[in-house]
Amino acid sequence: MNSSTGWDHGVGRHLLGIEGMGRSDLERILEVTDRFAEIGRRPIPKVPALRGRTVASVFFEDSTRTRLSFETAARRLSADTLTFTAGSSSLSKGESLRDTVEVIRSYGADVLVIRHGMAGTPHRVAQWTDAAVVNAGDGCHEHPTQALLDAYTLREHRGALDGMSIAIVGDILHSRVARSGVLAFSLLGAEVTLVAPTTLLPPSLEDWPVRVSHDLDDVIGSLDACYMLRMQRERHDDGLIPSLREYTADYGLSARRAERLPKDALILHPGPTNPGVEIAAEVAAAERSVILDQVANGVSVRMAVLFLLLGSVPDPDAVAEAN
Amino acid sequence: MGIVLRGGRVVDSDGESVVDVEIGDDGRIAAVGTGLVGEEDLDCAGCVVAPGLVDLHAHLRQPGDEEAETIETGARAGALGGYTALVAMPNTEPTTDCVAVVEQVRALGEPAACEIVPSAAMTVGRRGHQMTPMGELVDAGVGMFTDDGTGVQDPQVMRRLMEYSTGLTDRLGHPVVLAQHCEVTALSEGGYMHEGAWSSRLGIGGQPAEAEELMVMRDITLARMTGARIHFQHLSTGVSVAMVREAKAAGLPVTAEATTHHFTLTDAACACYDPVFKVHPPLRTDADVAAVRAGLADGTIDAIATDHAPHTVHAKERPFDQAPPGMLGLETALSLALEYSGLDLSGVLAALSWRPAAIAGLADRHGGPVRPSRPANLCVFDPDATWTVSGRAMASRSANTPYEGWSLRGRVRHTLNRGEPVVVDGEARR
C-alpha cells in the first residue's frame, strides 16, 4: 500500500509502524475494519478468509491482552496460530533472535506478530524473513495496531477525527501508544496535545505534529477526547517524578477533573489501568469512557490488518487462495 | 641495493617532490632521488608515497575475543589501509592492565603486518578505581594509558592518575599520555544513540552530547590543575571541540582525535535500526559533523583515529540495545579522510601519520620525513583509484563496516613495514 522508502514502516508487506503510512492507508484499514466489526457481531463470528494460513505470535515481552487480541483475530479468520513467548523459549539458552525467527518461520508461519522490549526489533526481523511482520509493540517506539484501534474507536463515536482536539496525557517518553497515536490521529486530521511533565516527554519534539502542555486543567475544558496513558510505578524510582501522589494530583484524571471535560468528550486508555493513579476507577467506568470499546475494536482492527497482509481475495467470507 | 619505490610523489611533513625512494636491506631508507637502481621496483606511478599511517585507537580484540579479530588480522587490515603502527586499546580479556598482558600483545604483534603498540589501562580492570602499576608499565615501554570504552568517572581518581602520571615523565623520556574516553555514564546510561530528534522519533534511549562534554570540561579543568598530558579520544560534539580549542589557546598540554565516522555519518543512519551504526560516542548531528571538520581544519583536533572495533555478525544481530557498540575503520580511514575531512592532502597525512605518531611517542620510527636513514615505514596510495566497500572482502575477521556499498576514492597500493613490503599492489603479503 505505501511505497518503500528505505524503511518500510507502513502496511506494505509488513505493518511496522504508523510512520511511513499516509492518510489513505489508514482510512483503507479503518474501512476494512468496519466489515470485520460486522462479522464480529454475527452469532458465529468466524470467516474462512485465512484458512490454511498460520499466524505466529512472537512475544519477547509479556502482554496477555495484545497477544489474545491478535490470536482471537487470527482464529476468527480461520488461520492457525502459533505462540512463542520468551519465558518458555530457548533465548535463555543463548539462541539468537534471528535463529528464533527462522525456526518459527520454518514451522510455516505466514505472519510474525512481534512484541519486543527494544525499539526497532520488528524492523530488523522484517529485513531477515520473507514472512509478513506485524509490530505488536516495540519498546518505546510504536504500537501501530493500538493507534488503529484507537482511531477506529474515535471514528465510531464521532464519525471522523478531522478537527478533533485530543490530549494524550502521561508518560509520553516511554509510550509506544503515544508515538503511534500522535502520528495516526494527526494524519486523520485531529489536533494532538501532549500533556506531561518535561521529564516524561521525549528529549526532542522537533517535527512532531503536536502541542505541549504541562497543565491538564488548562486544556481539559476544550477537549474532544482525553487519552490517559498507563503510569508505570517504577518511573518514581527512576527519578522522573517526585512521587506518584504528585503525579496523580497534577496529571491524573480524577472524578472532579473529569467533570470539567466537555459533555460529549471521550475518555480513552490503552489498558490495563492503574485505578487511582492516572485515572480514577469511577472515571474509567463512566459512560463517556470507551475503554471497553477499544478492547472490542482491537480484535476487528487486527482482523483487518491480518486480512490485508495475507488475504488475496476482496471478500472475507471467501477463502483466500493458498499461496 | 634493495627495493625502489619508483615514480611516486613523495609527500611528508617537509613538503612534496617527485622522487624515487630506495629501501636498504636494513629496513631503512637508503636513498631518495632520481634514477635510483634496485633489485626490485615497486611501481608508484600516479601514487602518493607517504610516511605510514598511525592509528591512535584500534581494538584488536586479542587476547579475549579472537572470534571478532586477532592481532594478525587487525594488523593486516591496517596494512591494507596504509597503516604501519596501531595503538592497541586495552579493553581486552583479560584487560591490558599489567606488564604480562602488555608483553603478550607485543609478542603477538611481532610477526604482524604493522607495529603493534600496546596501550595500557589507567585503572585495574578498567573499573575506574585503582591505578594500574603505571611505573612498571612505563618501564615496559607503555606511553599511553586509557580506560577506553568507559571514562574514569570519579574526579578524585582522575586527579590522582593525572598527578601520578606527571612524575613518570623522566622514566619514559617524554610525558605519559592519558587518553580519555569522555562519557559521564550517569548521563548516558540507557542511551544507545545520540539523544535528539532522531532518538525521540525512533524510540531509542539517547546519550546526550552533554555526557561527553561534561567530562571534557572536567578533564581540562584537572589538566590545568595537575599539568598532566591529556589526550581526548574520539571527540564527537561541537561543544567538545570548542572547549578543546579554548584549552589549547590557553596553553594546556591537550591533544585530541576524531574518528572517520564522526565526520562522515550522522544519527539519521540509525533509522534502519541496524546496530552496525551503533557506536560510542554515538553518531551525532549534521552540526556536530561540521564542528568536527572545523576542528580538523584549524588543528584543534590533531589526529584522525579509527576506533576500529570489530564485532561478529552474531553480536551485531542482537537488538539495538544489546548489540555491542563499534565499527570497523582501518581499511576505510584514508579514503574517507581524503574525501570527507575537508583537509588537503598534506592535512590528511598530518592527521593520519605524523601528528598521531608524535602523540603516541613513535616519532623516531613512524610519521617522519622520507629521508635517508629513517626507518622505512611507508605507505603508497593512488588518490584517484575508486573502489567499493564490502565488509566481507575486508581483511578484518569481522565485517561490521557502516560504509557497505559506498564507492570511495583513494586506495592503498603498497605498504612497507620496516622496509618489508607487507602490501603490494593492494594485496596483503602477511
Interface residues (C-beta under 8 A of the other chain):
Chain A: G6 W7 E19 S96 L97 R98 H116 G117 M118 A119 G120 T121 H123 R124 Q127 D138 G139 C140 H141 E142 R176 R179 P202 P203 S204 L205 E206 D207 W208
Chain B: E195 G196 A197 S199 S200 R201 L202 G203 I204 G205 G206 P208 A271 C272 Y273 D274 H314 E317 R318 P319 F320 D321 Q322
